[in-house]
Amino acid sequence: MGFSRRSTTPAREAVDHFKHGVTSFKDAGYAAARGTKEAAAPRVNVVLAKVGLRKPPAPKWPWVAGAIGAGLAIGGAVAYVWYRQRTESIGEQLLADELLDDTELDDRALQEELVDSVRR
């Protein structure tokens, strides 16, 4: 008979339609209020800050600059430690190679001395 499946009488159907209308009207009111709040909030905040009822928002750039600076400092320290470890290991390797080369030279020099002493 009507639009609703649950309703069996015209009175029940009218009540269901009325409830649906009230709910739609309430939702429309909430949407309008939300839109008005979003549109007016920046202006209201400026006025409240000028009057002294609300503090102006703190600037966020000092935090960003501090975070970038801290990141650079930590990155520089890590790079320096890595560089020192790398150069120490290369230096140790070069020193070991030089010592090995010196021992080979000493052996050659010793052999040449022995050969020279035998020739005399």
C-alpha positions as CSV (number, residue, x, y, z in Angstrom):
1,M,0.0,0.0,0.0
2,G,2.7,2.5,0.9
3,F,6.4,3.2,0.4
4,S,7.7,1.5,3.5
5,R,7.8,-2.3,3.7
6,R,7.3,-2.4,7.5
7,S,4.3,-0.3,7.7
8,T,0.9,-1.9,7.5
9,T,-1.3,1.1,8.2
10,P,-1.4,4.6,6.7
11,A,-0.8,6.1,10.1
12,R,2.3,4.1,10.6
13,E,3.5,5.0,7.1
14,A,2.9,8.7,7.9
15,V,5.0,8.5,11.1
16,D,7.9,6.8,9.2
17,H,7.9,9.5,6.6
18,F,7.8,12.2,9.3
19,K,10.8,10.6,11.1
20,H,12.7,10.3,7.8
21,G,12.0,14.0,7.1
22,V,13.1,15.1,10.6
23,T,16.3,13.1,10.3
24,S,17.0,14.6,6.9
25,F,16.3,18.1,8.2
26,K,18.6,17.5,11.2
27,D,21.4,16.2,8.9
28,A,21.1,19.2,6.7
29,G,21.4,21.5,9.7
30,Y,24.5,19.7,10.9
31,A,26.1,20.1,7.4
32,A,25.2,23.8,7.3
33,A,26.7,24.4,10.7
34,R,29.8,22.5,9.9
35,G,30.3,24.5,6.7
36,T,29.7,27.8,8.5
37,K,32.2,26.8,11.2
38,E,34.9,26.0,8.6
39,A,34.3,29.2,6.7
40,A,34.2,31.5,9.7
41,A,36.8,29.9,12.0
42,P,39.9,31.7,10.5
43,R,38.3,35.1,10.8
44,V,37.0,34.4,14.3
45,N,40.4,33.3,15.4
46,V,42.1,36.4,14.1
47,V,39.5,38.6,16.0
48,L,39.9,36.6,19.2
49,A,43.7,36.9,19.0
50,K,43.4,40.7,18.5
51,V,41.1,41.1,21.4
52,G,43.4,39.0,23.6
53,L,41.0,36.1,24.3
54,R,43.2,33.6,22.4
55,K,46.9,33.4,21.8
56,P,48.1,33.4,18.2
57,P,49.4,30.1,17.0
58,A,53.1,29.6,17.6
59,P,55.2,29.5,14.5
60,K,56.3,26.1,13.4
61,W,59.4,27.0,11.4
62,P,61.8,27.0,14.5
63,W,60.9,23.3,15.0
64,V,61.6,22.6,11.4
65,A,64.9,24.4,11.4
66,G,65.9,22.7,14.6
67,A,65.1,19.3,13.2
68,I,67.0,20.0,10.0
69,G,70.0,21.2,12.0
70,A,70.0,18.2,14.3
71,G,69.8,15.9,11.3
72,L,72.7,17.6,9.7
73,A,74.8,17.4,12.9
74,I,74.1,13.7,13.4
75,G,74.7,13.0,9.8
76,G,78.0,14.8,9.9
77,A,79.1,13.0,13.0
78,V,78.3,9.6,11.5
79,A,80.1,10.5,8.3
80,Y,83.2,11.6,10.3
81,V,83.2,8.4,12.3
82,W,82.9,6.3,9.1
83,Y,85.7,8.4,7.4
84,R,88.0,7.9,10.4
85,Q,87.4,4.1,10.6
86,R,87.9,3.8,6.8
87,T,91.1,5.9,6.8
88,E,92.5,4.0,9.8
89,S,91.9,0.7,8.2
90,I,93.5,1.9,4.9
91,G,96.4,3.3,6.9
92,E,96.9,0.1,8.7
93,Q,96.8,-1.8,5.4
94,L,99.3,0.6,3.8
95,L,101.6,0.3,6.9
96,A,101.4,-3.5,6.8
97,D,102.2,-3.4,3.0
98,E,105.1,-1.1,3.6
99,L,106.5,-3.3,6.4
100,L,106.2,-6.3,4.1
101,D,107.9,-4.4,1.4
102,D,110.7,-3.3,3.8
103,T,111.3,-6.9,4.9
104,E,111.5,-7.9,1.2
105,L,114.0,-5.1,0.6
106,D,115.9,-6.1,3.8
107,D,116.1,-9.7,2.5
108,R,117.3,-8.5,-0.9
109,A,119.8,-6.2,0.6
110,L,121.0,-9.1,2.9
111,Q,121.2,-11.4,-0.2
112,E,123.2,-8.7,-2.1
113,E,125.5,-8.3,0.8
114,L,126.1,-12.0,1.0
115,V,126.7,-12.2,-2.7
116,D,129.1,-9.2,-2.5
117,S,131.0,-10.7,0.5
118,V,131.3,-14.0,-1.3
119,R,132.7,-12.3,-4.5
120,R,135.4,-10.5,-2.5
